Amino acid sequence: MNIQAMMKQAQKLQKDMMEAKNEIDNQTFIGKSSFVTVEAKGNKTITKIKIDTDEISKDDIEMLEDLIMVAVNDVMQQIDKQTDEKMGKYTQGLPGLF
């Protein structure tokens, strides 16, 4: 294989990787914990936190903080899993690239 063909192949791989990453970045993920819902984009930007206030009293603030933490961690794990699934074919042997 000549160098020009290798460069074209590398450019195509790079383009495919960026398209997959953009797809993940624009996808919305939802994490839930009891009456707390967290939405985030694939780039790990939290876009919405919803609390079902009918289910909570003012005395439950500490529990609410814990539920938010669980919901945020849930949505981040979903993003990481999706990123690993879609980007793994490009990053085998290169952990932590995305």
Steps between C-alpha positions, in 0.01 A plus 500: 500500500644837408518799729228689314252215546593479869439873541158474337412209726615696807296804391190284454552344843537844655182621327307191617625550856393865504156414361452235770617742771266775372212252502570414864549867597157591360316204651293557815541261794264477798603388848242429770503448873162479674340842439807668346560499124818634339542560127842545343650522155766253393768763562403471871322835518204482737203650317219441748436388856140423594380434854154364564417738786179315586717225645734705722477705817741769618643255751627278220764736355794271586324208336424719198868590467589130502235421238630775273850360534378149412304626198798704372734205542247278319479731199882537486540120502253475211701753302827318572346167397363643174834668428688175563260307277515743209859614527660175618550376146713808432686520828598140570834517674462874564306529828381842608501651151139620530 
